[in-house]
Amino acid sequence: MGFDRFQLHPDIVAGLKALGYHTPTPIQRDAIPHALARRDLLGLAQTGTGKTAAFALPILQRLMAGPRGKVRALVIAPTRELAEQIRGAFQAFGGRTPLRAASVYGGVGMHPQIQALAGRAEIIVACPGRLLDHLGQGNADLSAVEVLVLDEADQMFDMGFLPSIRKILARVPKARQTMLFSATMPDEIRGLAHECLRDPVTVSIDHTVPLTTVSHALYPVREHLKAELLLELIRRAGAGSVLVFTRTKHRAKKLGKKVEDAGLAASSLQGNLSQNRRRHALDGFRDGTFQVLVATDIAARGIDISEITHVINFDVPTTPELYTHRIGRTGRAAKTGDAYTLVTDADGEGIRAIERRLGRAIERRRIEGFDYQKPPAPGCDHAPKAAHHGHPRTHAPAHAHAHAPARSHGHAPAPVHAPGASQRRPFWRRRRRPR
């Protein structure tokens, strides 16, 4: 049975049909009836499962009756990209209705936002920092808010927004409907739910297991060869859209330039960019101008593009939850996708944590014809250091570790493997003990 079961307003149904929405996803199927009944709701589901429609459709339905020219629904999101994505969803679903939605976030002018907060829009999608700026300056009137949504609550906690959220909660009416959506449920989010939800209904859709439409693979490689292996994986992806995640802004910028210099249509997305450049990168990735987008985790929840075919973790995510959020960018809307992770021997513990979350080992792969033994280029951060005082370099035996410490002047070099020392194999070649 399709969306007809929810008995939505004909204008909303028309918008859904125009978008090609026919069958609700599990989170929509289970959450929408409670939201329409105006119950407080705790929704737990992975990214890419349709959470936005699970709260947007009930909000549109509720606001079809009642006054115009007041802010009646407020959605809080952690990033600009996600805020813009949610605003776009309201605009798409409610395109046949008289309701208006606006986004409020930093990096752009405040004047249009002031007008929206004064009542030009009934639905406001905001990032916490900029909304607090408007509240502090008296630009925002939230006294008529009937529905409050906290989306991607776990990421807002990770980004340090919890104090800001509490300040916003104090500025909206207590007699309201509140919905909190999250991909994971750490203790801090459980505490926030207890603070802001009244007698909530909990809807949980496999939120601890990554999407089954995604195929996972690990590519063991030495650190200095990661960029070359990444380029090879991108080339083998063919015409697919590839989202690459790095751990830092500097690395995203540097790697994006390297991919571009290799002749691939690429851009980067990271926090140091202006809002216009961030929008240019996202729009170009969405419309196919850029095949590759290299991003930090600021984009892990803010990209809703169903055509992403590959997610590549250039750096291993710091937590299993972050791995889940990253790979949730592919395999969306019932499509299939591939999630590749480049791993070095130093990443063993992180990979084992991810495998425990998945409940199985991830396949290790090698690319036929790729030179895994290629030494670092001279001057590279990973290249061997020159010998001191002009002494000729002594070549270590072939079995020596690639990163053995350089010896100090005046001391005899220690043997590469001292007698009796443990010669541990790389983690991806170790045998697993039976559990």
C-alpha positions as CSV (number, residue, x, y, z in Angstrom):
1,M,0.0,0.0,0.0
2,G,1.3,3.5,-0.9
3,F,1.1,6.9,0.6
4,D,-2.7,6.8,0.3
5,R,-2.9,5.1,3.7
6,F,-1.9,8.4,5.4
7,Q,-4.8,10.4,4.0
8,L,-2.7,13.4,3.2
9,H,-4.0,16.6,1.7
10,P,-4.6,16.3,-2.1
11,D,-2.0,19.1,-2.8
12,I,0.7,17.1,-0.8
13,V,-0.3,13.9,-2.6
14,A,0.0,15.7,-5.9
15,G,3.5,16.8,-5.0
16,L,4.5,13.2,-4.0
17,K,3.2,11.8,-7.3
18,A,5.1,14.5,-9.3
19,L,8.3,13.4,-7.5
20,G,7.6,9.7,-8.3
21,Y,7.0,8.7,-4.7
22,H,4.8,5.6,-4.5
23,T,5.8,3.4,-1.6
24,P,6.9,4.6,1.8
25,T,10.2,3.4,3.2
26,P,10.1,1.5,6.6
27,I,10.9,4.7,8.6
28,Q,8.2,6.6,6.8
29,R,5.7,3.8,7.1
30,D,6.2,3.5,10.9
31,A,6.8,7.1,11.8
32,I,4.3,9.1,9.8
33,P,1.1,7.8,11.5
34,H,2.5,8.8,14.9
35,A,3.6,12.2,13.7
36,L,0.2,12.8,12.1
37,A,-1.3,11.9,15.5
38,R,0.8,14.8,16.9
39,R,2.8,12.4,19.2
40,D,6.3,13.2,20.2
41,L,8.6,10.9,18.3
42,L,12.1,9.4,18.6
43,G,13.1,8.1,15.2
44,L,16.2,5.9,14.8
45,A,17.3,5.0,11.3
46,Q,20.3,5.0,9.0
47,T,21.1,7.9,6.7
48,G,19.5,7.2,3.3
49,T,16.4,5.6,4.6
50,G,13.9,8.5,4.0
51,K,13.8,10.2,7.4
52,T,13.3,13.7,5.9
53,A,9.9,12.7,4.4
54,A,9.0,11.0,7.7
55,F,8.8,14.4,9.4
56,A,8.2,16.8,6.5
57,L,5.0,15.2,5.3
58,P,3.3,15.3,8.7
59,I,4.4,18.9,9.2
60,L,3.0,20.0,5.8
61,Q,-0.3,18.2,6.6
62,R,-0.6,19.9,10.0
63,L,0.2,23.4,8.7
64,M,-2.3,23.2,5.8
65,A,-4.9,24.2,8.4
66,G,-4.2,27.3,10.5
67,P,-2.7,30.8,10.1
68,R,-0.2,31.9,7.6
69,G,2.5,34.5,8.0
70,K,4.0,32.9,11.2
71,V,6.9,30.5,11.9
72,R,4.9,27.4,12.9
73,A,7.5,24.7,12.3
74,L,11.2,24.7,13.2
75,V,13.7,22.1,12.0
76,I,17.3,22.2,13.5
77,A,20.1,20.6,11.4
78,P,23.8,20.4,12.1
79,T,25.2,21.6,8.8
80,R,24.4,24.1,6.1
81,E,24.3,21.4,3.4
82,L,21.7,19.4,5.4
83,A,19.7,22.5,6.2
84,E,19.5,23.3,2.5
85,Q,18.6,19.7,1.6
86,I,15.7,19.7,4.1
87,R,14.4,23.0,2.9
88,G,14.5,21.7,-0.7
89,A,12.6,18.6,0.4
90,F,9.8,20.8,2.0
91,Q,9.7,22.8,-1.2
92,A,9.5,19.7,-3.4
93,F,6.8,17.9,-1.2
94,G,4.8,21.1,-0.7
95,G,5.2,22.7,-4.1
96,R,1.5,22.5,-4.7
97,T,0.6,24.0,-1.3
98,P,0.7,27.7,-0.2
99,L,3.2,26.8,2.6
100,R,6.7,28.3,2.4
101,A,10.0,27.1,3.8
102,A,13.3,29.0,4.3
103,S,16.7,28.0,5.6
104,V,18.8,29.9,8.1
105,Y,22.6,29.3,8.4
106,G,25.9,31.1,8.5
107,G,28.1,32.2,5.6
108,V,25.4,34.1,3.8
109,G,23.6,37.4,4.3
110,M,21.2,37.8,7.2
111,H,18.5,40.1,5.6
112,P,16.5,37.4,3.7
113,Q,16.7,35.3,6.8
114,I,15.3,38.1,8.9
115,Q,12.3,38.4,6.6
116,A,11.7,34.7,6.7
117,L,11.9,34.6,10.5
118,A,9.5,37.5,10.6
119,G,6.8,35.4,9.0
120,R,7.5,35.2,5.3
121,A,8.0,31.4,5.8
122,E,5.9,29.1,8.0
123,I,8.7,26.5,8.1
124,I,12.3,27.4,9.1
125,V,15.2,25.0,8.7
126,A,18.1,26.3,10.7
127,C,21.6,25.6,11.9
128,P,21.9,26.3,15.7
129,G,24.6,29.0,15.6
130,R,23.0,31.4,13.1
131,L,19.5,30.9,14.7
132,L,20.9,31.9,18.1
133,D,22.5,35.0,16.4
134,H,19.0,36.0,15.2
135,L,17.4,35.3,18.5
136,G,20.1,37.4,20.2
137,Q,19.4,40.3,17.9
138,G,15.7,40.0,18.3
139,N,15.1,39.0,14.6
140,A,13.3,35.7,15.3
141,D,9.8,35.2,16.8
142,L,9.4,31.5,17.7
143,S,6.3,32.0,19.9
144,A,4.0,30.4,17.3
145,V,6.1,27.2,16.8
146,E,3.9,24.2,16.9
147,V,6.4,21.5,15.7
148,L,10.1,21.2,16.5
149,V,12.4,18.7,14.8
150,L,16.0,17.9,15.8
151,D,17.5,16.1,12.8
152,E,20.7,14.1,12.9
153,A,20.9,14.7,16.7
154,D,23.9,12.5,17.2
155,Q,26.0,14.6,14.8
156,M,24.8,17.8,16.5
157,F,26.2,16.4,19.7
158,D,29.5,15.4,18.1
159,M,29.8,19.0,16.7
160,G,29.3,20.5,20.2
161,F,25.8,21.9,19.6
162,L,24.2,20.5,22.7
163,P,24.4,23.8,24.7
164,S,23.0,25.7,21.7
165,I,20.1,23.2,21.4
166,R,19.2,23.7,25.0
167,K,19.1,27.5,24.5
168,I,16.8,27.1,21.5
169,L,14.6,24.7,23.5
170,A,14.1,27.5,26.0
171,R,12.8,29.9,23.3
172,V,10.1,27.7,21.8
173,P,6.7,27.0,23.4
174,K,6.5,24.1,25.8
175,A,3.2,23.1,24.3
176,R,4.5,21.8,21.1
177,Q,5.1,18.5,19.2
178,T,8.8,17.5,19.2
179,M,10.5,14.9,16.9
180,L,14.1,13.8,17.3
181,F,15.8,11.8,14.6
182,S,19.2,10.2,14.8
183,A,21.2,7.5,13.1
184,T,22.7,6.3,16.4
185,M,21.7,6.4,20.1
186,P,24.6,7.3,22.4
187,D,23.8,8.0,26.0
188,E,24.0,11.8,25.4
189,I,21.2,11.6,22.8
190,R,19.1,9.4,25.1
191,G,19.5,12.2,27.7
192,L,18.5,14.9,25.2
193,A,15.5,12.9,24.2
194,H,14.4,12.6,27.9
195,E,14.8,16.4,28.2
196,C,12.7,17.5,25.2
197,L,10.3,14.7,24.4
198,R,7.0,14.0,26.2
199,D,5.8,10.4,26.3
200,P,7.5,9.8,22.9
201,V,6.9,6.9,20.5
202,T,10.1,5.3,19.5
203,V,10.5,4.1,15.9
204,S,13.7,2.1,15.3
205,I,14.6,0.8,11.8
206,D,17.9,-1.2,11.9
207,H,19.8,1.8,13.0
208,T,22.8,-0.1,14.2
209,V,23.4,-2.0,10.9
210,P,24.6,-0.2,7.7
211,L,22.5,-0.4,4.6
212,T,22.2,-3.9,3.0
213,T,22.3,-2.3,-0.4
214,V,26.0,-1.4,0.1
215,S,28.9,-3.8,-0.8
216,H,31.9,-3.3,1.5
217,A,35.6,-3.9,0.7
218,L,39.0,-3.1,2.3
219,Y,42.1,-2.2,0.2
220,P,45.3,-2.7,2.3
221,V,48.0,-0.4,1.1
222,R,51.1,1.4,2.4
223,E,50.5,5.1,3.5
224,H,52.6,6.6,0.7
225,L,50.7,4.7,-2.0
226,K,47.1,5.6,-0.9
227,A,46.7,8.5,-3.3
228,E,47.8,6.4,-6.3
229,L,45.5,3.5,-5.2
230,L,42.6,6.0,-4.9
231,L,43.2,7.2,-8.4
232,E,43.2,3.7,-9.7
233,L,39.9,2.9,-7.9
234,I,38.3,6.0,-9.3
235,R,39.4,5.1,-12.8
236,R,38.0,1.6,-12.4
237,A,34.7,3.1,-11.2
238,G,34.0,4.1,-14.8
239,A,31.3,6.7,-15.1
240,G,30.1,6.4,-11.5
241,S,29.9,9.2,-9.1
242,V,32.6,8.8,-6.4
243,L,32.5,10.5,-2.9
244,V,35.8,10.4,-1.1
245,F,36.1,11.0,2.6
246,T,39.2,12.4,4.4
247,R,39.8,13.1,8.0
248,T,40.9,16.8,7.8
249,K,40.1,19.9,5.8
250,H,43.7,20.3,4.6
251,R,43.8,16.7,3.4
252,A,40.5,17.1,1.5
253,K,41.8,20.2,-0.3
254,K,45.2,18.7,-1.1
255,L,43.7,15.4,-2.3
256,G,41.0,17.1,-4.4
257,K,43.7,19.0,-6.2
258,K,45.6,15.8,-6.8
259,V,42.6,14.1,-8.3
260,E,41.9,17.1,-10.5
261,D,45.5,17.2,-11.6
262,A,45.2,13.5,-12.6
263,G,42.7,14.6,-15.3
264,L,39.5,13.7,-13.4
265,A,36.6,16.1,-13.0
266,A,36.8,16.7,-9.2
267,S,36.1,19.2,-6.5
268,S,36.5,19.3,-2.7
269,L,34.0,20.1,0.1
270,Q,35.4,21.3,3.5
271,G,34.7,23.8,6.2
272,N,37.1,26.5,5.0
273,L,35.1,27.1,1.8
274,S,32.7,30.0,1.5
275,Q,29.0,29.1,1.2
276,N,29.0,29.9,-2.5
277,R,32.0,27.6,-3.2
278,R,30.4,24.8,-1.1
279,R,27.2,25.1,-3.1
280,H,29.2,25.1,-6.4
281,A,30.9,21.9,-5.3
282,L,27.7,20.2,-4.3
283,D,25.7,21.3,-7.3
284,G,28.5,20.3,-9.6
285,F,28.6,16.9,-8.0
286,R,24.9,16.5,-8.2
287,D,24.5,17.5,-11.8
288,G,27.5,15.4,-13.0
289,T,29.9,18.3,-13.7
290,F,32.2,16.7,-11.1
291,Q,32.6,12.9,-11.1
292,V,34.5,13.0,-7.8
293,L,33.9,15.0,-4.6
294,V,36.5,14.8,-1.9
295,A,35.0,15.8,1.4
296,T,35.4,15.9,5.1
297,D,32.8,14.5,7.4
298,I,30.9,17.8,7.3
299,A,29.3,16.3,4.2
300,A,28.6,12.9,5.7
301,R,24.9,13.8,6.5
302,G,24.4,16.7,4.1
303,I,24.5,15.0,0.7
304,D,21.3,13.5,-0.6
305,I,22.2,12.2,-4.1
306,S,20.8,8.8,-4.9
307,E,23.1,8.4,-7.9
308,I,26.4,8.1,-5.8
309,T,27.8,4.8,-6.9
310,H,31.0,4.6,-4.8
311,V,32.0,5.9,-1.4
312,I,35.8,5.7,-0.7
313,N,37.2,6.2,2.8
314,F,40.6,7.6,2.1
315,D,41.1,7.7,5.9
316,V,39.6,5.1,8.1
317,P,36.7,6.6,10.1
318,T,37.4,7.2,13.7
319,T,34.3,5.3,14.9
320,P,32.0,2.5,13.5
321,E,29.2,5.0,13.7
322,L,31.0,7.4,11.4
323,Y,31.7,4.5,9.0
324,T,27.9,3.9,8.9
325,H,27.2,7.6,8.2
326,R,29.8,7.8,5.4
327,I,28.8,4.8,3.5
328,G,25.1,5.8,3.9
329,R,25.8,8.3,1.1
330,T,25.6,5.4,-1.4
331,G,23.1,2.6,-1.8
332,R,20.3,5.1,-1.3
333,A,16.7,4.9,-2.5
334,A,16.9,1.1,-3.0
335,K,19.9,1.4,-5.3
336,T,23.1,-0.5,-4.8
337,G,26.5,1.0,-4.1
338,D,30.1,0.2,-3.2
339,A,32.0,1.3,-0.1
340,Y,35.8,1.0,-0.3
341,T,38.2,1.8,2.6
342,L,41.9,2.2,2.2
343,V,43.7,0.7,5.2
344,T,47.3,0.7,6.5
345,D,48.7,-1.6,9.1
346,A,48.1,1.2,11.7
347,D,44.3,1.0,11.1
348,G,43.9,-2.4,12.5
349,E,41.9,-1.6,15.7
350,G,39.6,0.8,13.8
351,I,38.8,-1.9,11.2
352,R,38.2,-4.5,13.8
353,A,35.6,-2.2,15.5
354,I,33.9,-1.6,12.2
355,E,33.7,-5.4,11.6
356,R,32.3,-6.0,15.0
357,R,29.5,-3.5,14.1
358,L,28.9,-5.2,10.8
359,G,28.9,-8.6,12.5
360,R,31.3,-10.1,9.9
361,A,34.7,-9.7,8.3
362,I,35.0,-7.3,5.4
363,E,36.6,-8.7,2.2
364,R,40.2,-7.7,1.6
365,R,41.0,-6.9,-2.0
366,R,44.1,-6.2,-4.1
367,I,44.1,-4.6,-7.6
368,E,45.9,-6.7,-10.1
369,G,48.8,-4.9,-11.7
370,F,49.1,-2.2,-9.0
371,D,52.7,-1.9,-7.7
372,Y,52.2,-2.3,-4.0
373,Q,56.0,-2.4,-3.4
374,K,56.8,1.0,-5.0
375,P,59.1,3.0,-2.6
376,P,58.3,6.5,-1.5
377,A,59.5,9.3,-3.8
378,P,62.5,11.2,-2.6
379,G,61.4,14.1,-0.3
380,C,58.1,12.4,0.4
381,D,57.0,12.4,4.1
382,H,57.3,8.6,4.0
383,A,60.6,8.4,2.2
384,P,63.6,7.0,4.2
385,K,65.8,9.7,5.8
386,A,69.3,10.4,4.5
387,A,72.2,8.9,6.5
388,H,74.0,11.3,8.9
389,H,77.4,12.9,8.3
390,G,77.8,11.6,4.8
391,H,77.9,8.0,5.7
392,P,76.6,5.8,2.9
393,R,73.1,4.4,3.5
394,T,72.9,0.8,4.6
395,H,70.2,-1.0,2.8
396,A,67.9,-3.0,5.2
397,P,67.2,-6.6,4.3
398,A,64.1,-7.1,2.2
399,H,62.1,-8.3,5.2
400,A,62.8,-5.1,7.3
401,H,59.8,-3.0,8.2
402,A,59.3,0.0,5.8
403,H,59.2,2.4,8.7
404,A,62.0,1.1,10.9
405,P,63.3,4.0,13.1
406,A,66.5,5.7,11.8
407,R,69.6,5.0,14.0
408,S,71.2,7.7,16.1
409,H,74.8,8.8,15.4
410,G,77.3,7.1,17.6
411,H,75.3,4.0,18.4
412,A,75.3,0.7,16.6
413,P,72.1,0.0,14.8
414,A,69.7,-2.3,16.5
415,P,68.7,-5.4,14.6
416,V,65.5,-5.1,12.6
417,H,64.0,-8.0,14.5
418,A,65.7,-8.6,17.9
419,P,66.1,-12.2,18.9
420,G,62.9,-13.4,20.4
421,A,60.9,-10.3,19.4
422,S,57.4,-10.8,18.1
423,Q,57.2,-10.5,14.3
424,R,53.6,-9.5,13.9
425,R,52.0,-9.9,10.5
426,P,49.9,-7.1,9.1
427,F,46.4,-7.2,10.6
428,W,44.7,-8.0,7.4
429,R,46.8,-11.2,7.0
430,R,46.4,-12.4,10.6
431,R,44.2,-15.4,11.2
432,R,41.1,-14.7,13.3
433,R,40.8,-16.7,16.4
434,P,37.6,-18.7,16.6
435,R,35.0,-17.0,18.8
